[in-house]
Amino acid sequence: MAQTSRSTLMILAAVVVVAAGAVTGYVTRPSSVVIEGEAGSATTAAPAQTSDALMVAGPLGDMVLGDPNAPNTVIEYASMTCTHCQAFHANTYRPFKEKYVDTGKVKFILREYPLDPLATAAIVVARCAPKEQFFPLVDLMFDKQREWAFVQNPSEALFNLVRQAGFTQDSFRACLTNQEILDGVRWVQNRASKEFGVNSTPTFFINGKKVAGAQTLEELDAALGG
């Protein structure tokens, strides 16, 4: 069987069979990934020379909120089934967006770093949606994470959730077998691991400085001088 067929079938199979019960929020992990034990824990800062390289988008392009000419840039590498990522989006993301992104002070970039097949499927679905629906879909998936990521039939639950964005059974299945999007997601994740030292989610780069863990608004204030 061709590599393309194997890749797409593996994702479809994983989405169908992955069940709830992983209290950490991860179903399977790449062997090279080391998960942070606690939200908010820090890792060694990335080398300074990665700052310019960080601004190079992946094959699918970056998903960006805010003024492209904002004086600050915050990049988040996230996994849709990551409970620490969900905690950040539930507790910090919205006030951070209101204070910094909506006021033109920060350009915010969300990049894919799925840590299991279900997270891969979820972010692929978000990428399949019209561009203006990407962030609303991501918000919805994080808001409802326990209703689709940790249930007996995650495939059905995820589909029922994204139906709100206009997906049908046919478009949902077609999305999950979109090799171009899948390859683009994997490219971003592999590059983050190899070039920028990302090994957990969420991991942020705040004006080029690497910070791991679900940041509070106060921590982001300190980092951004706010």
Secondary structure, DSSP 8 states (H G I E B T S, - for coil): --HHHHHHHHHHHHHHH--S--TTS-S---TT----SSTT-------TTHHHHHTS--TT--EEES-TT-SEEEEEEE-TT-HHHHHHIIIIIHHHIIIIITTTSEEEEEEE---SHHHHHHHHHHHHS-GGGHHHHHHHHHHTHHHHTSSS-HHHHHHHHHGGGT--HHHHHHHHT-HHHHHHHHHHHHHHHHHH---SSSEEEETTEEEES---HHHHHHHHT-
